[in-house]
Amino acid sequence: MRPSWGRASGRARTGRLVYAVSFAVLAAGCSGGDSPSAVTGLGPGLPKVGACRVLTTADIAPSSNETRPVPCSRPHTSVTIAVGGFPAAEVTNRTLADGSLGDQALQRCKEAWKRTVGGNTTSQHTSLLGLAYYLPNQAELANGARWYRCDLVVGGQDGLALQELPTRVAGLLDGTVPDSIHACRTTPDFASGHAVPCDQRHVLRAIGAVTLPGGDRYPGKTALRAASAKGCAKVIDRWLHGRVDSGDAYQWPDATGWNVLSDHTATCWTVTRS
């Protein structure tokens, strides 16, 4: 019996957006300006590394994506930074339905994302760079496809539409991160407003990151909230340099970020208009 997306396939996290500010997002060293290159032997529909596409936020949630590539010299909102595959024996109805195959893809895409964008933990968590990842569609799975695709995007979450990418994406977070991809918000909290690049009018700015204590098991929201508040207080004090604190906020990983991505980092925010 060929593997297929089962009734529980919604639990598989393929195609979901991983966002740098709320998780440690992670991905393959390539430039959007390079010629796409193919990986062979992984079945029909195989994507090419370096391919660019015009994706929208609606394209993020589905487990597969069939948007046709466009020349990277034209406006685009995603670039495929990695393509890999699974042993045929691992592509089963169970691994598709329970999300474990998607988790494997996410873990591998995460590492490819980090290699591509460069930077450090702070720049990765305070940028708007994200990762969308996909598995084959139903017809491709039925014909033996066993690949995964990792796309670099900017935005696509927290009320911010996917943003146009530069022609070259390698090393985007090396050195000083431009405000065009730095994470800000239109309101001083997360209950209202939406994300914006910091080169637009904003109220809240992501200014740092701190490693959270805890083991492999997800500590829970209450513990992480307290640890994030404590750690971010020091980061925010250093950033303010004695200026009056007019408000701050912080984010921590959810269970997927903590358990699947091994992301144990909180993102620190403060109210600022500069």
C-alpha positions in Angstrom: 0.0 0.0 0.0 1.4 3.4 -1.0 1.7 6.0 1.7 -0.9 8.8 1.7 -2.0 11.7 3.8 -4.3 10.2 6.4 -7.2 11.7 8.3 -4.8 12.8 11.1 -2.4 14.5 8.6 -3.2 17.9 10.0 -1.0 16.9 12.9 2.0 16.8 10.6 3.6 20.1 10.7 4.9 20.1 7.1 4.4 23.4 5.4 4.0 25.4 8.6 6.0 28.5 8.9 8.8 28.6 11.5 9.4 32.2 12.5 12.6 33.5 13.9 11.1 35.6 16.6 9.0 32.9 18.1 11.3 29.9 17.5 14.9 29.4 16.7 14.4 29.1 13.0 16.7 27.3 11.0 18.5 26.2 6.7 21.3 25.4 3.0 23.9 27.6 1.8 22.8 28.9 -1.5 22.0 32.2 -3.2 18.7 33.0 -4.7 20.7 34.3 -7.7 22.3 30.9 -8.4 21.0 28.6 -11.0 18.7 26.0 -9.5 20.3 22.6 -9.0 18.5 19.3 -8.8 18.8 16.3 -6.4 18.1 13.0 -8.1 16.6 9.7 -7.1 13.8 10.9 -4.7 10.8 10.4 -6.9 8.4 12.7 -8.9 8.0 16.4 -8.3 11.5 16.8 -7.0 12.2 20.5 -6.2 15.4 22.2 -7.1 17.7 24.1 -4.7 17.9 27.8 -5.7 14.4 27.9 -7.2 12.4 31.1 -6.4 8.6 31.4 -6.1 6.0 33.9 -5.4 4.3 32.4 -2.3 1.6 34.0 -0.2 0.8 33.5 3.5 -2.0 31.1 2.4 0.7 28.8 0.9 2.3 28.3 4.2 -0.2 26.0 6.1 -0.7 23.2 3.5 1.6 20.2 3.7 2.6 20.4 0.1 3.1 23.2 -2.4 2.9 23.2 -6.2 3.6 26.9 -6.9 5.7 27.1 -10.1 9.2 28.7 -9.8 9.9 32.1 -11.3 13.3 33.5 -12.4 15.1 34.8 -9.3 15.8 38.0 -11.1 12.0 38.8 -10.8 10.2 39.7 -7.6 9.8 36.6 -5.4 8.9 35.8 -1.8 10.6 32.4 -1.3 13.8 30.7 -2.3 14.4 26.9 -1.9 17.5 26.6 0.2 17.6 22.9 0.7 16.1 19.7 -0.7 16.7 16.3 0.9 15.1 12.9 1.1 14.1 10.0 3.4 14.7 6.3 3.1 11.7 4.7 1.3 10.9 2.6 4.4 10.4 5.8 6.5 7.6 7.2 4.2 4.6 5.4 5.6 1.0 6.3 6.4 1.9 6.4 10.1 4.9 8.8 9.8 2.8 11.1 7.5 -0.2 11.1 9.8 1.5 11.5 13.1 3.8 14.3 12.0 7.1 12.5 12.6 8.2 12.8 9.0 7.4 16.5 9.0 9.4 16.8 12.3 12.4 15.2 10.6 12.1 17.6 7.6 11.8 20.6 10.0 14.9 19.6 11.9 17.0 19.2 8.7 15.6 22.4 7.2 16.4 24.2 10.4 20.1 23.4 10.1 20.1 24.4 6.4 18.4 27.7 7.3 21.2 28.5 9.8 23.9 27.8 7.3 22.2 30.0 4.7 21.4 33.1 6.7 24.4 33.2 8.9 24.5 35.5 11.9 24.2 34.4 15.5 21.4 33.4 17.9 20.5 37.0 18.6 20.2 38.1 14.9 18.4 34.9 14.0 15.8 35.5 16.8 15.3 39.2 16.2 14.9 39.1 12.4 11.8 38.5 10.3 13.4 35.6 8.4 11.4 32.4 8.4 11.3 28.9 7.0 8.5 27.2 5.2 8.9 23.4 4.6 7.0 20.9 2.5 6.5 17.2 1.6 5.3 15.8 -1.7 1.6 16.0 -2.6 -0.8 13.0 -2.6 -0.1 12.0 -6.2 3.6 12.2 -5.8 3.6 10.2 -2.6 1.5 7.5 -4.3 4.2 7.3 -7.0 7.1 6.9 -4.6 8.2 10.5 -3.9 10.2 10.8 -0.6 11.7 14.3 -0.6 11.3 17.4 1.5 11.8 21.0 0.5 13.0 24.0 2.6 12.1 27.6 1.6 13.5 30.8 3.1 10.9 33.5 3.5 10.5 36.9 5.2 7.3 37.5 7.1 4.2 35.5 6.6 3.2 35.4 10.3 1.9 37.7 13.0 -0.1 39.8 10.5 2.8 40.5 8.2 2.5 39.3 4.6 5.4 37.5 2.9 7.9 40.1 1.8 9.9 40.3 -1.3 13.4 38.7 -1.0 16.6 40.1 -2.3 18.3 38.3 -5.2 21.0 36.9 -2.9 20.1 35.4 0.4 23.3 33.8 1.6 24.6 35.6 4.7 21.6 37.9 5.2 22.2 38.0 8.9 26.0 38.4 8.8 27.1 41.7 10.2 24.6 44.4 10.9 21.1 43.3 10.2 19.2 45.9 8.1 16.0 47.3 9.5 14.2 46.0 6.5 14.4 42.5 7.9 14.6 43.3 11.6 11.5 42.4 13.7 9.3 45.2 15.1 5.6 45.6 16.0 3.0 48.2 15.7 1.8 48.0 19.3 3.6 47.6 22.7 2.2 44.1 23.2 1.3 40.9 21.4 -2.5 41.0 22.1 -3.0 43.6 19.3 -1.2 45.0 16.3 1.1 43.1 14.0 4.7 42.6 13.0 6.4 45.1 10.7 10.0 45.5 9.5 11.8 48.1 11.7 12.2 50.5 8.7 8.5 51.1 9.0 6.6 52.9 11.7 6.7 50.8 14.9 6.4 50.8 18.7 8.0 47.6 19.8 11.4 46.3 18.7 13.1 42.9 19.2 16.5 43.8 20.7 18.1 40.6 22.0 17.9 37.0 23.0 18.7 34.9 26.0 19.2 31.2 26.6 16.6 29.6 28.8 17.3 27.0 31.5 15.8 23.6 31.3 16.4 20.1 30.0 15.2 18.3 26.9 11.6 18.1 28.2 9.4 21.2 27.5 9.3 23.1 30.9 5.8 24.5 30.3 4.5 28.1 29.7 4.6 29.2 33.3 8.2 28.3 33.9 9.4 29.7 30.5 7.5 32.9 31.1 9.3 33.5 34.4 12.7 32.5 33.0 12.2 34.8 29.9 11.2 37.7 32.1 14.3 37.3 34.3 16.7 36.8 31.4 15.3 39.6 29.2 15.3 42.1 32.1 19.1 42.0 31.9 19.3 42.2 28.1 16.9 45.1 28.0 18.8 47.0 30.8 22.0 46.7 28.8 20.3 47.9 25.6 18.7 50.9 27.3 22.0 52.2 28.7 20.3 54.0 31.6 17.4 55.3 29.6 13.9 55.0 31.1 12.1 51.7 30.3 8.8 52.6 28.8 7.7 49.0 28.3 9.0 45.6 27.3 7.9 42.2 26.3 9.4 38.8 25.6 8.7 35.5 23.8 9.6 32.0 24.4 9.5 28.7 22.3 6.4 26.6 22.3 6.6 22.8 22.7 7.5 22.2 19.1 10.3 24.7 19.1 11.6 23.4 22.4 11.3 19.6 21.7 11.7 19.4 17.9 14.0 22.3 17.1 15.9 22.2 20.4 15.3 26.0 20.6 15.8 27.1 24.2 15.9 30.8 23.5 13.7 33.7 24.5 13.4 36.8 22.4 13.5 40.2 24.2 11.5 43.3 23.1 11.3 46.9 24.3 9.2 49.9 23.4 11.0 52.2 21.0 10.3 54.3 18.0 13.8 54.2 16.6 
